[in-house]
Amino acid sequence: MSNVAVIGAQWGDEGKGKIVDLFTHDADIVVRFQGGNNAGHTLVVNGEKTVLHLIPSGALHSHKLCVIGNGVVVDPGILLEEIAGLRKKGYLCDDALLRISDAAHLIMPYHKAIDQARERLRGKGKIGTTGRGIGPAYEDKVARTGIRFIDLLDATTFRDKLKRNIEEKNIYLKAILKEKTLDFKEIYDAYRGYRDELEKYVTNTGVMLDREIKAGRKVLFEGAQGTLLDVDHGTYPYVTSSNTVIGGVCTGAGVGPRNIQQVIGISKAYTTRVGSGPFPTELKGPEGEKLKQEGAEFGATTGRARRCGWFDAVGVRHAVRINGLTGIALTKLDVLTGFKKIPICTAYRSGGALYEEFPSSVKALKNAEPVLEEMEGWNEPLSKARKLSDLPDNAQRYVRRLEEIVQTEIILVSVGPGREETILLKNPFV
Ligand code: IMP
């Protein structure tokens, strides 16, 4: 029996949605454990595209239980829209298939207002957040002023907490951020409405997961964003506000580490980043443009164009170490078709030093020059490959070389967005 965690090994958008969807075949339960609707997991099933922001990607399978863990920050209005959208497509029709942790924190309208106002004030120094209120919601959680689902269920607790928070946030919004203030009653009524619709899903998901795991159910933990956006291990301060790494599974789903047997890192065959922050292998010329166009590198949540660059083995090795990756799923290999040479970044040079490990200093990262090793490219389209041996020789060599450089087995290669456009080398659930 094994439970599997899927973790982004880069700056997010690695194609986790597709991989989680594939692995869900062998899982009984899929759990989100961090982040919120800053995530956008794109899935293509039978040619139909679905983008999920909050609900685990397992929702596109019938009879799989989807869990939103305590580590997720939930915008209830968005969650209800997502449930309605899925229902319209014939998914998630049984209420028993969705469970939300009673300890998950709520994203409130003031979180969004603060997130967006701060970004405007930061000007050129902005983080490039998704503007969904993620950072301010986690700030309140750590400041011990956040509102959780369990608070929303109790009218008095919710009213008291909201009142206190609104008073404080309105002072901050008006005096510091020069923004409009928010109305208590409007928010109170809207959130009580959300409560009525969401109450049936709310439970102690930690206890539930413990029971299910003991009963032999297989669990897939679905990460959002990626290791290099982790608040502790990423390119701070150009990060998201949660722990996107494996440790986040324990805290954000409420399970012990011995319940996670396989940790699969998802990495593109190249690198992308959305928002601001250092990106040593970024390509600003025509090659970056080609990756962007061929890879349709536009954000699933904000529609922003993603910055593109070569595979950064320094960053992925960092992800291997922090997450203890047991395997890597390599996505979007097909996008590299047509490049004559394909460089791999094996180290950085910065300020006269050679970095083989990912530096903590943003300054070192901003000044980093990638040390590149060049591989020969290929021209054949890859989307029909179902075995590694179906790939052109140079594509096979590229995959094997990445495996050597990051010292982790590649267990899956994705050659297109569809479920079937996949070379599965090892199933992590068996
Ligand atoms: P926030 O999570 O909205 O606070 O944004 C912080 C940083 O994380 C920004 O650079 C975002 O672009 C980035 N980010 C947040 N969510 C995702 C994601 O799902 N994929 C890629 N980048 C993300």
Boltz pocket constraint, residues with backbone or C-beta under 6 A from the ligand:
constraints:
  - pocket:
      binder: B
      contacts: [[A, 11], [A, 12], [A, 13], [A, 38], [A, 39], [A, 40], [A, 127], [A, 128], [A, 129], [A, 130], [A, 131], [A, 132], [A, 133], [A, 134], [A, 135], [A, 224], [A, 225], [A, 229], [A, 238], [A, 239], [A, 240], [A, 241], [A, 274], [A, 275], [A, 276]]
      max_distance: 6.0
